[in-house]
Amino acid sequence: MKFSRSGGILLHPTSLPGPYGIGDLGPEAYHFINWLASTGCKLWQVLPLGPTGYGDSPYQCFSAFAGNPYLISFDALIEDGLLTHDDIAPIPDFNASRVDYGWLIPWKLDLLQKAFSRFSSTLSGEVPGGGATKESVVEGLVDEFTSFLADNASWLDDYALFMSLKEANGGGAWSDWDVSLRQRKKTAMKEARKQHAESIVRHSFYQFLFFRQWNKLRAYATERDIKIIGDIPIFIAYDSADAWANPDLFFLDKNSLPTVVAGVPPDYFSATGQLWGNPLYRWKEHKKSGYQWWLERLSSVLKFVDVVRLDHFRGFAGFYEIPFGEKTAEHGRWVTGPGKDFFTTISAALRSSRRGSRAEQISSIDDDTLPIIAEDLGVITPDVVDLRVSFHLPGMKILQFGFTGPDDPFLPHHYPTNCVAYTGTHDNDTACGWFKSAPEHERAFALRYLNTDGRDFAWDLLRSVWSSVAVYAITPMQDALSLGNEARMNFPSKLGGNWEWRMKREDMSNELAGRLHELNKLFSR
């Protein structure tokens, strides 16, 4: 694809406003797209959209292919006749500025179960009370659902069974299941599919609802000239359908436990490093299949977004391997990744698929550049730079990181055109939060560099990023709103309190739209 000079907003759907305790794919998402279009911005960046588990992190999902059921819109289900207003009432008194996952999840799942029950009962001609009719529920939806099952069987069959078994085992990790299920013995799998048939259909139905709603929202964004930037974590969660269904692709032992896990070594910021705990890939096995699992993963995501941010890009050049069972990341080693062979193979396969039967689904692939943004932050070695440059992938520049001095590569006067410039990301403090707590010498340099008194610091950063030569300029919604530390989305290595921030509807004001529109117009974005 061709990256065109544009500006955009980073906002995860969970952060959208609305009455149901969490942002979703309903009316407020459409309102946001309309508002975004009015700003002149052409990009909406989201975090991974997968089903979240313990810790609620979108970077630790139960599947690399599935969608998050918590994002399903109840308003859309009412329109479809799957729920009624009476079903939802009374709505709990949710905190409008934070997502309280502990209260939200059981309430939302209960209503999704009700929608599924209504859908299931109408298939046999039984229409429960509450205003739903057979015509409004079944007509069209049944055929759509049947097609969805067929089109997504390659990942959906395993995912739906995984979630059903997880549910039957009290939510516990698959390493605690019966050994016959952990090892996917044929007889045990056959019996499990029979025993949990209804649950399997239910989890499949939730995926159908998610992607049905997402596809409509994405089409609406496309009509308004908004491109959506998605996100692919390089590693998958251990407690996921991916690890359970494809054990040969990961370093797992005969007891289904990892032998080595991912992380990063000790550095200036952490004396013991970061122990992420994700299972690592057996890249030789992936190579034997032509990286088929990865090809399916990328193809799947590129059906639903226009561009993807590839998290921890450096892991494709070399990754840090830590023995399983270590308490810190101090005793690991660097291992060479798949490198250029991976991207050469993937590039050729994606372009070939575009010319084939799936051309309409992966329309963003052409003979120029892959629609991938390389998250190349952290300690970057020459081999990582060479890998990114060889495939013409734009890297990331975070202005908030740049105020150590005039030679800092994160300052705009050092930016190449082929990069994506941010005021900050979901993992950083907000611009105003940073300015309040940063070391004095960095604060002083920032004021000198930006030629400002700091009274509108977040917008000083926005103007600097937007005026740069970077092809994309993006800011978190929190920085556009000049919010402080209380609005931070994630604090890496901190347990609890992450991924909760939500904005208010009135935050999408005409005044803010006008300020962004002026930036986009002034700097040709």
C-alpha positions in Angstrom: 0.0 0.0 0.0 1.0 3.6 -0.3 1.3 5.5 3.0 -0.1 9.0 2.5 0.5 12.0 4.7 -2.2 11.9 7.3 -3.1 12.6 11.0 -5.0 10.5 13.4 -6.2 9.6 16.9 -5.2 6.6 19.0 -8.3 5.4 20.9 -9.2 1.9 21.9 -13.0 1.1 21.5 -13.2 0.3 25.2 -12.5 4.0 25.9 -15.6 5.2 24.0 -18.4 6.7 26.0 -21.8 5.0 26.5 -24.2 3.7 29.2 -23.1 0.1 29.3 -19.9 0.3 31.4 -17.4 -0.1 28.5 -17.0 1.4 25.0 -18.4 -0.8 22.3 -19.2 -1.0 18.6 -22.5 0.8 18.8 -23.8 4.4 18.3 -20.9 6.1 20.1 -18.4 4.4 17.8 -20.2 5.8 14.8 -20.4 9.2 16.5 -16.7 9.1 17.1 -16.0 8.3 13.4 -18.2 11.2 12.3 -16.4 13.5 14.8 -13.0 12.2 13.6 -14.0 12.9 10.0 -14.9 16.5 11.0 -11.4 17.0 12.3 -9.8 16.2 9.0 -8.0 13.3 10.6 -7.9 10.2 8.3 -6.6 7.6 10.8 -8.1 5.8 13.8 -5.6 3.6 15.6 -6.9 0.9 18.0 -5.2 -1.7 20.2 -5.6 -5.4 19.6 -9.3 -6.4 19.4 -9.0 -9.9 20.8 -10.8 -11.5 23.8 -9.1 -10.4 26.9 -8.5 -12.5 30.0 -6.7 -12.0 33.3 -5.6 -8.4 33.7 -7.9 -7.3 30.9 -4.9 -6.6 28.6 -5.6 -6.5 24.9 -2.0 -7.8 24.5 -2.8 -11.1 26.4 -5.8 -12.6 24.5 -7.4 -16.0 24.4 -7.0 -16.0 20.6 -4.9 -14.2 18.0 -7.9 -14.5 15.6 -11.0 -13.9 17.7 -12.8 -10.7 18.6 -13.6 -9.3 22.1 -17.2 -10.1 23.1 -17.2 -7.3 25.6 -17.2 -4.9 22.6 -20.5 -6.2 21.2 -23.1 -3.4 21.1 -26.3 -4.0 23.0 -28.0 -1.3 20.9 -27.2 -3.3 17.8 -28.6 -6.4 19.3 -31.8 -4.6 20.1 -32.0 -3.5 16.5 -31.6 -7.1 15.4 -34.3 -8.3 17.8 -31.9 -10.4 19.9 -32.4 -8.2 23.0 -35.1 -5.8 24.2 -34.8 -2.6 26.3 -36.5 -4.6 29.1 -33.7 -7.2 29.0 -31.1 -4.5 29.6 -33.0 -2.5 32.3 -32.0 -1.6 34.8 -28.5 -0.7 33.7 -26.1 -0.8 36.6 -24.7 2.6 37.7 -21.3 2.1 36.0 -18.5 4.6 36.5 -18.6 6.8 33.3 -14.8 7.5 33.4 -13.4 4.0 34.1 -14.2 0.5 33.0 -14.9 -1.7 36.1 -14.2 -5.1 34.5 -15.1 -6.9 37.7 -18.7 -5.6 37.6 -19.0 -5.4 33.8 -18.0 -8.9 32.7 -20.6 -11.0 34.4 -23.4 -8.5 33.6 -22.4 -8.3 29.9 -22.0 -12.1 29.5 -25.4 -12.7 31.1 -27.0 -10.5 28.5 -25.0 -12.0 25.6 -26.2 -15.4 26.9 -29.8 -14.1 26.7 -29.3 -12.9 23.1 -27.9 -16.3 22.2 -30.8 -18.1 23.9 -33.3 -16.0 21.9 -31.5 -16.7 18.7 -31.3 -20.5 19.4 -35.0 -20.8 20.5 -36.3 -19.0 17.4 -34.5 -21.6 15.2 -37.0 -24.1 16.4 -39.9 -21.7 16.0 -40.2 -20.9 19.7 -40.2 -17.1 20.3 -39.7 -16.2 23.9 -41.5 -13.1 25.3 -40.1 -9.7 25.2 -41.0 -8.4 21.7 -38.5 -10.5 19.6 -40.1 -12.0 16.5 -38.9 -15.0 14.5 -38.6 -12.7 11.4 -36.5 -10.0 13.1 -34.2 -12.5 14.7 -33.8 -15.3 12.2 -34.3 -13.9 8.7 -30.9 -13.2 7.3 -29.0 -13.9 10.5 -29.2 -17.7 10.2 -27.7 -17.7 6.7 -25.1 -15.2 7.8 -24.1 -17.2 10.8 -23.8 -20.4 8.8 -21.5 -18.7 6.3 -19.5 -17.2 9.1 -18.9 -20.7 10.6 -17.7 -22.0 7.3 -15.5 -19.0 6.4 -13.8 -19.0 9.8 -13.6 -22.7 10.6 -9.8 -22.8 10.5 -9.5 -20.9 13.8 -13.1 -20.7 15.1 -13.6 -24.5 15.7 -10.6 -24.7 18.1 -11.3 -21.3 19.7 -15.0 -22.1 20.5 -14.0 -25.5 21.9 -11.2 -23.9 23.9 -13.5 -21.4 25.5 -16.1 -24.0 26.2 -13.5 -26.2 28.0 -12.1 -23.3 29.8 -15.6 -22.4 31.0 -16.3 -26.0 32.1 -13.0 -25.9 34.1 -13.9 -22.8 36.1 -11.9 -20.5 33.9 -8.6 -22.2 34.7 -5.7 -22.3 32.3 -5.5 -25.2 29.9 -2.4 -26.5 31.6 -4.7 -27.6 34.5 -7.1 -29.6 32.3 -7.3 -33.3 32.1 -4.2 -34.6 30.3 -6.3 -36.1 27.5 -7.7 -32.7 26.7 -4.4 -30.9 27.1 -2.8 -33.2 24.6 -5.9 -33.2 22.3 -6.4 -36.9 22.3 -8.8 -37.9 19.5 -11.4 -39.7 21.7 -11.4 -36.9 24.3 -11.8 -34.2 21.7 -14.7 -36.0 20.1 -16.4 -36.5 23.4 -15.8 -32.8 24.4 -17.3 -31.5 21.1 -20.4 -33.6 21.8 -20.6 -32.8 25.5 -20.2 -29.0 25.0 -22.0 -28.7 21.7 -24.3 -25.9 22.9 -21.5 -23.9 24.5 -19.4 -24.2 21.3 -22.2 -22.8 19.2 -22.7 -20.0 21.8 -19.0 -18.9 21.7 -19.1 -19.1 17.9 -22.2 -16.9 17.9 -20.5 -14.3 20.0 -17.7 -14.1 17.4 -20.3 -13.8 14.7 -21.9 -10.9 16.5 -18.5 -9.2 17.0 -17.3 -9.4 13.5 -20.7 -8.6 12.0 -20.8 -5.4 14.0 -17.1 -4.6 13.4 -17.5 -5.0 9.6 -20.3 -2.6 9.5 -18.3 -0.1 11.6 -15.2 -0.5 9.5 -17.3 0.0 6.3 -18.8 3.2 7.8 -15.2 4.5 8.5 -14.1 3.7 5.0 -17.1 5.6 3.5 -15.8 8.7 5.5 -12.2 8.2 4.3 -11.0 7.0 7.7 -8.4 4.2 7.7 -8.2 2.0 10.8 -4.8 1.0 12.1 -4.9 -2.3 14.0 -2.4 -3.9 16.3 -0.7 -7.4 16.3 1.2 -8.4 19.3 4.2 -10.5 18.2 3.7 -13.1 21.0 0.5 -14.9 21.9 -0.7 -15.6 25.4 0.1 -19.1 26.8 -3.5 -19.5 28.0 -4.9 -19.2 24.5 -6.5 -21.4 21.8 -3.4 -20.7 19.7 -1.0 -22.4 22.1 -3.4 -25.2 22.9 -4.3 -26.0 19.3 -0.8 -25.6 17.8 1.7 -26.9 20.5 4.3 -27.9 17.9 4.7 -24.3 16.9 5.8 -23.2 20.4 8.4 -24.3 22.9 6.2 -26.5 25.1 7.2 -29.7 26.9 5.4 -33.0 27.1 3.4 -31.6 30.0 2.2 -28.7 27.8 4.3 -26.2 29.8 6.7 -23.7 28.2 10.4 -24.5 28.3 11.4 -20.9 27.5 9.4 -17.6 27.6 9.6 -14.1 26.3 10.8 -10.9 27.9 13.5 -8.3 27.7 16.8 -8.1 29.6 17.7 -5.7 32.4 18.3 -2.1 31.4 18.3 1.4 32.7 14.6 1.3 33.5 14.5 -2.1 35.2 17.4 -3.8 37.0 15.8 -7.2 36.6 14.4 -6.8 33.1 10.8 -7.6 32.1 9.5 -11.2 32.3 6.5 -11.3 30.0 6.0 -15.1 30.2 4.7 -15.6 26.6 5.6 -18.9 24.9 8.2 -18.5 22.2 7.9 -19.7 18.6 9.7 -22.7 17.1 10.6 -20.7 14.1 12.1 -23.7 12.3 8.6 -25.4 12.4 7.0 -22.2 11.1 9.5 -22.0 8.3 8.7 -25.6 7.2 5.1 -24.7 6.6 5.9 -21.4 4.8 4.9 -19.5 7.9 1.3 -20.7 7.3 0.1 -19.8 10.8 1.5 -16.3 10.6 0.2 -15.9 7.1 -3.3 -16.8 8.3 -3.0 -14.5 11.3 -1.9 -11.5 9.2 -4.5 -12.2 6.5 -7.2 -12.4 9.1 -6.3 -9.1 10.6 -6.0 -7.4 7.3 -9.5 -8.3 6.4 -10.7 -6.1 9.2 -8.3 -3.1 9.3 -6.3 -1.1 6.8 -2.9 -1.1 8.4 -1.4 -3.0 11.3 1.1 -2.0 13.9 3.4 -5.0 14.5 4.3 -4.9 18.1 7.9 -5.7 19.3 9.2 -5.7 15.7 12.7 -6.3 16.9 11.7 -9.9 17.9 11.7 -10.8 14.3 15.4 -10.0 14.1 16.3 -11.4 17.5 14.4 -12.2 20.7 15.2 -12.6 24.3 14.7 -16.1 25.6 14.3 -16.8 29.4 14.1 -20.3 30.9 10.7 -21.1 32.2 10.4 -20.9 35.9 12.8 -17.9 36.3 11.5 -15.2 38.6 13.1 -12.4 36.7 14.5 -11.7 33.2 18.1 -11.6 34.4 19.2 -15.0 33.2 18.1 -15.0 29.5 19.9 -15.0 26.2 19.4 -13.4 22.8 18.3 -15.8 19.9 18.3 -15.0 16.2 14.8 -14.5 14.8 13.4 -15.5 11.4 14.5 -12.1 9.9 14.2 -11.4 6.2 13.1 -14.9 5.3 9.9 -14.4 7.2 9.0 -11.1 5.6 10.0 -12.2 2.1 7.8 -15.3 2.4 4.9 -13.4 4.0 5.1 -10.5 1.4 5.0 -12.9 -1.5 2.1 -15.0 -0.1 0.0 -11.9 0.8 0.4 -10.4 -2.6 -0.3 -13.8 -4.3 -3.5 -14.1 -2.2 -4.6 -10.7 -3.3 -4.3 -11.7 -6.9 -6.3 -14.8 -6.2 -9.8 -15.4 -4.8 -9.3 -13.3 -1.6 -8.4 -10.1 -3.5 -11.5 -8.3 -2.2 -10.6 -9.2 1.4 -7.0 -8.1 1.5 -7.4 -5.0 -0.6 -4.6 -3.1 1.2 -1.8 -5.3 -0.2 -0.2 -4.2 -3.4 3.2 -4.3 -5.0 4.6 -1.4 -3.0 4.8 -1.7 0.8 3.2 -4.1 3.2 0.5 -2.2 5.3 2.6 -2.7 8.4 4.0 -0.2 10.9 7.0 -1.6 12.7 7.0 -0.9 16.5 10.8 -0.5 16.7 11.1 1.1 20.2 13.5 0.1 22.9 17.1 -0.9 22.4 17.4 -1.3 18.6 20.4 -3.0 17.0 21.6 -2.5 13.4 20.0 -5.8 12.3 16.6 -4.6 13.4 17.0 -1.3 11.4 18.2 -3.3 8.4 15.2 -5.6 8.5 12.7 -2.7 8.7 14.5 -0.7 6.0 14.7 -3.7 3.7 11.0 -4.0 3.5 10.3 -0.2 3.5 8.3 -0.4 6.8 7.7 2.9 8.7 9.0 2.8 12.2 7.7 4.7 15.3 8.9 8.0 16.8 7.6 9.0 20.2 8.2 12.7 20.8 7.8 12.3 24.6 11.0 10.3 24.6 13.0 12.9 22.8 13.8 15.6 25.3 17.2 14.3 26.5 19.1 16.7 24.2 19.4 17.9 20.5 20.9 14.6 19.3 18.0 12.5 20.5 16.5 10.6 17.5 13.0 11.0 18.8 13.1 14.8 18.1 11.3 15.8 14.9 14.3 17.4 13.2 15.8 13.8 13.0 12.6 12.1 11.6 12.7 10.4 8.2 9.6 10.7 6.1 8.9 7.0 6.4 7.9 6.9 10.0 4.8 7.3 12.2 5.2 10.1 14.8 3.3 10.1 18.1 3.1 12.5 21.0 2.9 9.3 23.1 1.3 5.8 23.1 -0.9 3.7 25.3 2.2 2.6 27.3 3.3 6.1 28.2 2.1 8.7 30.6 0.0 11.4 29.0 1.8 14.5 27.7 0.6 16.6 30.6 1.3 13.8 33.0 4.9 13.5 31.7 5.5 17.2 31.8 4.4 17.3 35.5 6.7 14.5 36.6 9.7 14.6 34.1 13.2 15.4 35.3 13.8 19.1 35.4 16.5 19.1 32.8 14.2 17.3 30.3 11.3 19.7 31.1 13.6 22.7 30.5 14.9 21.3 27.2 11.3 20.6 26.1 10.3 24.2 26.7 13.4 25.4 24.8 12.9 23.0 21.9 9.1 23.7 21.5 9.6 27.5 22.1 6.8 27.5 24.7 6.0 28.4 28.2 4.3 25.0 28.7 0.8 26.3 29.5 -0.6 24.2 26.6 2.1 21.5 26.6 0.1 18.7 25.0 -0.8 20.8 22.1 2.8 22.0 21.8 3.6 18.3 21.2 0.7 17.9 18.8 1.9 20.8 16.7 5.5 19.6 16.6 4.4 16.1 15.5 1.9 17.3 13.0 4.4 19.7 11.4 7.1 17.0 11.1 7.9 15.2 7.8 6.6 11.9 9.3 4.0 10.4 6.9 1.6 9.7 9.8 1.1 11.9 12.8 -0.9 10.3 15.7 -1.9 11.4 19.2 -3.7 9.5 21.9 -7.1 11.1 22.5 -5.9 11.9 26.1 -3.3 14.2 24.7 -5.8 15.9 22.3 -7.8 16.5 25.5 -4.8 17.7 27.5 -5.5 15.2 30.3 -3.1 14.3 33.1 -1.8 11.1 34.6 -5.3 10.1 35.8 -6.1 9.3 32.1 -3.1 7.1 31.5 -4.2 3.9 29.7 -1.4 1.5 30.8 1.5 1.4 33.1 3.7 -1.6 32.0 4.6 -4.0 34.9 1.9 -2.4 37.2 -0.8 -4.9 38.2 -4.4 -3.5 38.2 -5.9 -0.2 37.1 -4.8 -0.5 33.5 -6.9 -0.4 30.3 -9.8 1.4 32.1 -9.8 5.0 30.9 -12.9 6.2 29.1 -13.8 9.6 27.6 -17.0 11.4 27.8 -19.3 12.2 24.8 -18.8 16.0 25.4 -15.1 15.4 24.9 -15.8 15.1 21.2 -16.5 18.9 21.0 -16.8 21.2 18.0 -14.0 23.3 19.5 -11.6 20.3 19.7 -12.6 19.2 16.2 -11.8 22.8 15.0 -8.3 22.8 16.6 -7.4 19.4 15.0 -8.9 20.5 11.6 -6.6 23.5 11.7 -3.6 21.4 12.3 -4.4 19.0 9.5 -5.1 21.8 7.1 -2.0 23.8 8.1 0.4 20.9 7.8 -1.2 19.1 4.7 -2.5 16.1 6.6 
